[in-house]
């Protein structure tokens, strides 16, 4: 199906960085009106490929053609002018600009009357695009004030407003709720019906099987194969992606449950959280479910000292616990994993070692408060081995690691204080199935060692498969406590969306 009929042709594409071959003779084609999935583990070369298409990187060897004509973008604006719109996994919004200004940045409409930007047209076009996404985000809102899911929708709107013939989506649903995911997949199908070509990159294979026509599998920078989705299944795709069997991704054997580590009683915090009570015991995972914005993030922020309590009390291992800052919580041994890896997790310009040890500086100091290189090296090696982090050296910048390895570094940082409570916000968001299995195995090892885990996840199979108990929030309050056979997707959704009450006292 390749050749002259292809809207996009990738031929012998090779990209080399110092000491690394990110892409190695990759070739595939995208047809008109096709959803073409690109799948592979983190580090397989997917992001590098997309940055070549978007004019961010130049290939070392190989070529691209668009509608039969040579295509060699030297800057992102070249891609836009050629009709290639890319939604990158990491947000590219300017937080201090409005939504409308972000959607039209670099291509603002011009008014002949005012001889300036036609803001009214920008707002109207924004509303039109958002209407196709079935959302009503205010075009005049500052991008920095939006939630993560709203920012993702703005990124999607920006790509759709380009009206490109090839739309590239890199993990477009990573920050979306279940209903928003369904809405996006409907949009993808509609765009395909209109004759658009879509390159779809996702770690969620159920999405790939729902919308893709073909898939190209990358592994270690090389193309493994390209196949028709109708001719394969999820097990085969995973096998091709990772080169090995990955079993029990969402399964966790229940262990021995110990005493109460965290006891939360009637707390209220932030704008939405109110009258929430729960306990987390040693050796168990308590999952927190609910639609986006139901108060999940506020709950972990309150426990971590990032939000002050308006009412209610907490105890940690039987002792009154009221952290006024995250530093207080860290000192008490509470580990925290943020849901936004890029903006609030990694320090991109620091090394893997410094990202790992930032919460234990008191333990890696030497004379006169100076850092000890040997202590840092020991900490790095301890957590590199424990978290199975793939890094070229202790001094490698964390921004150069794959998303899955960045996530494992942050998990190692959360564990570095060696406390008994771990707060995990979307622990496997944006990581591939292999890294997801590794992170789940790490969580299982931690609970087997007696660590208590409070985990937020919008991935329902993960929430159900990894949790001993599930607490469902809606509008900042508890609407469900699901245990045993009650832990089903149907029950989580019913509690979260209809406020049906399960497991609560009358």
Secondary structure, DSSP 8 states (H G I E B T S, - for coil): --STTEEEEEEEEEEEETTEEEEEEEEEEEETT-EEEEE--TTSSHHHHHHHHTTSS--SEEEEEETTEE---SSHHHHHHHTEEEE-SS----TTSBHHHHHTTT---EETTTTEE-HHHHHHHHHHHHHHTT----TTSBGGGS-HHHHHHHHHHHHHHHT-SEEEEESTTTT--HHHHHHHHHHHHHHHHTT-EEEEE-S-HHHHHHH-SEEEEEETTEEEEEEEGGG--HHHHHHHHHSS----TT--------SEEEEEEEEEETTTEEEEEEEEETT-EEEEE-STTSSHHHHHHHHTTSS-EEEEEEEETTEE---SSHHHHHHTTEEEE-S-HHHHT--TTSBHHHHHHTT-GGGSB-GGG-B-HHHHHHHHHHHHHHHT---S-TTSBGGGS-HHHHHHHHHHHHHTT--SEEEEESTTTT--HHHHHHHHHHHHHHHHTT-EEEEE-S-HHHHHHH-SEEEEEETTEEEEEEEGGG--HHHHHHHHHH---BS---
